[in-house]
Amino acid sequence: MTAWPGAPTRILLADDHALVRRGVRLILEGEPDLRVVAEAGDGAEAIALLRGGEGGGVEADLAILDVAMPRMTGLQAARELSRRHPGLRILILTMHDNEQYLFEALRAGAAGYVLKSLADRDLIQACRAAMRGEPFLYPGAVTTLIRTYLDQARAGRTPDTVLTPREEEIVKLVAEGHSSRRIADTLVISVKTVDRHRANILAKLGLKDRLELVRYAIRTGLIEP
């Protein structure tokens, strides 16, 4: 096995079953570019472990969260971790092939949704995709997304209309490189309102930063490449 270039991806693994964590850890640590740096038994513990880097907290690049855990679910933890640690990538690992969980995971900011039954096949690929900034969905999830898109299109709604007109204005101006002050002056609103809109847009679209927002703006035709 050849060495992977650069530092390995640091992973926080959260699942309330120690046996599952052990099995997942074996899958991950069989790869040179992946290293589990911490384990948690629920979502609240995962958040506590990552709290405050230099204050004794664990530093991780990727969190792998089970959906169903006591105290705080993986979906609840994903929302909170996305808010507290914008640079952290998140994968949901679950036994549930469930459309509602899938969409909630994406809304919570997860980069991917992996079934435990397919973990030995999909998990490594999902980790690497997440760290490249790419989404990962198992084939059945892709089918679900396409079916939902088509259903919405037939009803006259598409995922591209998820933003309000004002939010689209702000996305366009942010993508064009304008500062919050300039956007506030242009739209005759406060800087605080601009920043609140920007945070809401990132959360709604499941994006991490301005670069991903620029890509979204190009993909949806708000700005030209």
C-alpha positions as CSV (number, residue, x, y, z in Angstrom):
1,M,0.0,0.0,0.0
2,T,1.5,3.3,-1.1
3,A,1.5,6.3,1.2
4,W,-1.2,9.0,0.6
5,P,0.3,12.4,-0.2
6,G,-0.3,15.0,2.5
7,A,-1.9,14.7,5.9
8,P,-4.7,12.2,6.4
9,T,-8.3,13.3,6.8
10,R,-9.1,13.6,10.5
11,I,-12.5,12.0,11.2
12,L,-14.9,12.2,14.1
13,L,-17.1,9.2,14.2
14,A,-20.5,9.3,16.1
15,D,-22.7,6.2,16.7
16,D,-24.4,5.0,19.8
17,H,-23.3,1.3,19.1
18,A,-19.7,0.6,20.0
19,L,-19.7,-2.4,17.8
20,V,-20.8,-0.4,14.8
21,R,-18.1,2.3,15.6
22,R,-15.5,-0.5,15.7
23,G,-16.5,-1.9,12.3
24,V,-16.6,1.5,10.7
25,R,-13.2,2.4,12.2
26,L,-11.7,-0.7,10.7
27,I,-13.1,0.2,7.2
28,L,-11.7,3.8,7.5
29,E,-8.3,3.1,9.0
30,G,-7.5,0.5,6.3
31,E,-6.9,3.5,4.1
32,P,-3.7,5.7,4.3
33,D,-5.6,9.0,3.8
34,L,-8.2,8.5,6.6
35,R,-7.7,8.5,10.3
36,V,-10.3,8.4,13.1
37,V,-9.3,10.9,15.8
38,A,-12.3,10.7,18.1
39,E,-15.5,8.7,18.7
40,A,-18.8,9.8,20.2
41,G,-21.8,7.9,21.4
42,D,-24.3,10.6,20.5
43,G,-24.7,13.9,18.8
44,A,-24.2,16.0,21.9
45,E,-21.0,14.3,22.7
46,A,-19.8,14.9,19.1
47,I,-20.4,18.6,19.5
48,A,-18.7,18.7,22.9
49,L,-15.6,16.9,21.5
50,L,-15.2,19.5,18.7
51,R,-15.9,22.5,20.9
52,G,-13.1,25.0,21.0
53,G,-10.0,23.4,19.2
54,E,-7.2,25.1,21.2
55,G,-9.2,24.7,24.4
56,G,-8.7,21.0,24.5
57,G,-11.3,20.0,21.8
58,V,-10.6,17.6,19.0
59,E,-9.8,19.0,15.6
60,A,-11.4,17.1,12.7
61,D,-11.9,17.6,9.0
62,L,-14.9,15.3,8.6
63,A,-17.7,14.1,10.9
64,I,-19.5,10.8,10.2
65,L,-22.8,10.8,12.1
66,D,-25.4,8.1,12.7
67,V,-29.0,9.4,12.2
68,A,-30.7,7.7,15.3
69,M,-28.8,8.4,18.5
70,P,-29.9,9.2,22.1
71,R,-29.9,12.8,23.5
72,M,-29.2,14.4,20.1
73,T,-29.7,12.8,16.7
74,G,-27.1,12.9,13.9
75,L,-29.4,15.3,12.0
76,Q,-29.6,17.7,14.9
77,A,-25.8,17.4,15.4
78,A,-25.2,18.1,11.7
79,R,-27.1,21.3,11.9
80,E,-25.3,22.5,15.0
81,L,-21.8,21.4,13.7
82,S,-22.5,23.1,10.3
83,R,-23.2,26.3,12.2
84,R,-20.3,26.1,14.6
85,H,-17.7,24.7,12.3
86,P,-18.3,25.9,8.7
87,G,-15.2,24.2,7.3
88,L,-16.2,20.8,8.7
89,R,-17.5,18.2,6.2
90,I,-20.3,16.0,7.4
91,L,-21.5,12.5,6.3
92,I,-24.7,10.8,7.5
93,L,-24.3,7.1,8.0
94,T,-27.5,5.3,8.6
95,M,-29.5,2.0,8.3
96,H,-32.5,4.0,7.1
97,D,-33.2,4.1,3.3
98,N,-35.7,6.9,4.1
99,E,-36.6,9.8,1.8
100,Q,-37.4,12.2,4.7
101,Y,-34.1,11.5,6.4
102,L,-32.3,12.0,3.1
103,F,-33.7,15.4,2.6
104,E,-33.3,16.4,6.2
105,A,-29.6,15.4,6.0
106,L,-29.1,17.6,2.9
107,R,-30.9,20.5,4.5
108,A,-28.7,20.0,7.7
109,G,-25.6,20.6,5.6
110,A,-24.4,17.0,5.1
111,A,-22.2,16.4,2.1
112,G,-23.4,12.8,1.8
113,Y,-25.8,10.1,2.9
114,V,-24.4,6.5,3.2
115,L,-26.3,3.3,4.1
116,K,-24.7,1.1,6.7
117,S,-25.5,-1.9,4.6
118,L,-23.3,-0.5,1.8
119,A,-20.6,1.0,4.0
120,D,-18.0,-1.4,3.0
121,R,-18.5,-0.4,-0.6
122,D,-19.4,3.3,-0.3
123,L,-18.0,4.8,2.8
124,I,-14.4,5.4,1.6
125,Q,-15.6,6.9,-1.6
126,A,-18.0,9.1,0.3
127,C,-15.3,10.4,2.6
128,R,-13.0,11.3,-0.3
129,A,-15.8,12.9,-2.2
130,A,-16.8,15.0,0.8
131,M,-13.2,16.2,1.3
132,R,-13.1,17.2,-2.4
133,G,-16.2,19.3,-1.8
134,E,-18.4,16.9,-3.8
135,P,-21.7,15.4,-2.7
136,F,-22.1,11.6,-2.3
137,L,-25.4,9.8,-2.6
138,Y,-26.0,6.1,-3.0
139,P,-27.8,5.2,-6.3
140,G,-31.2,4.8,-4.7
141,A,-30.9,8.3,-3.2
142,V,-30.1,9.8,-6.6
143,T,-33.3,8.1,-7.9
144,T,-35.3,9.7,-5.1
145,L,-33.9,13.2,-5.8
146,I,-34.7,12.8,-9.5
147,R,-38.2,11.6,-8.8
148,T,-38.8,14.5,-6.4
149,Y,-37.4,17.0,-8.9
150,L,-39.8,15.7,-11.6
151,D,-42.7,15.7,-9.2
152,Q,-42.0,19.4,-8.3
153,A,-41.5,20.3,-11.9
154,R,-44.9,18.9,-12.8
155,A,-46.4,20.9,-10.0
156,G,-44.7,24.1,-11.3
157,R,-42.0,24.1,-8.6
158,T,-38.3,23.2,-8.9
159,P,-35.4,23.2,-6.4
160,D,-34.0,26.2,-8.1
161,T,-36.8,28.3,-6.7
162,V,-35.8,27.5,-3.1
163,L,-34.4,31.1,-2.7
164,T,-36.6,34.1,-2.4
165,P,-36.1,37.0,-4.9
166,R,-34.3,39.0,-2.3
167,E,-32.0,36.1,-1.4
168,E,-31.2,35.7,-5.1
169,E,-30.3,39.4,-5.3
170,I,-27.9,38.9,-2.4
171,V,-26.4,35.7,-3.9
172,K,-25.7,37.5,-7.1
173,L,-24.1,40.5,-5.4
174,V,-22.0,38.3,-3.1
175,A,-20.9,36.2,-6.1
176,E,-19.9,39.3,-7.9
177,G,-17.5,40.2,-5.1
178,H,-19.4,43.0,-3.4
179,S,-18.8,43.6,0.4
180,S,-21.7,43.4,2.9
181,R,-21.6,47.3,3.2
182,R,-21.9,47.7,-0.6
183,I,-24.7,45.2,-0.8
184,A,-26.5,46.9,2.1
185,D,-26.2,50.3,0.3
186,T,-27.3,48.8,-3.0
187,L,-30.4,47.2,-1.5
188,V,-31.1,49.9,1.1
189,I,-30.9,47.5,4.0
190,S,-28.6,47.2,7.0
191,V,-25.3,45.3,7.0
192,K,-26.7,43.1,9.8
193,T,-29.6,42.2,7.5
194,V,-27.2,41.3,4.7
195,D,-25.2,39.1,7.0
196,R,-28.3,37.4,8.3
197,H,-29.5,36.7,4.7
198,R,-26.1,35.4,3.7
199,A,-26.1,32.9,6.7
200,N,-29.6,31.8,5.9
201,I,-28.7,31.3,2.2
202,L,-25.7,29.1,3.0
203,A,-27.8,27.0,5.5
204,K,-30.7,26.7,3.0
205,L,-28.5,25.6,0.2
206,G,-26.2,23.4,2.3
207,L,-23.1,25.4,1.2
208,K,-20.0,26.1,3.2
209,D,-18.5,29.4,2.0
210,R,-18.4,32.1,-0.7
211,L,-16.6,29.9,-3.2
212,E,-19.4,27.4,-3.2
213,L,-21.9,30.2,-3.4
214,V,-20.1,31.5,-6.5
215,R,-20.4,28.0,-8.0
216,Y,-24.1,27.9,-7.2
217,A,-24.6,31.4,-8.8
218,I,-22.9,30.2,-12.0
219,R,-24.7,26.9,-12.1
220,T,-28.1,28.6,-11.7
221,G,-27.4,31.4,-14.2
222,L,-27.3,34.3,-11.7
223,I,-23.8,35.3,-12.9
224,E,-21.7,34.3,-15.9
225,P,-18.6,32.2,-15.5
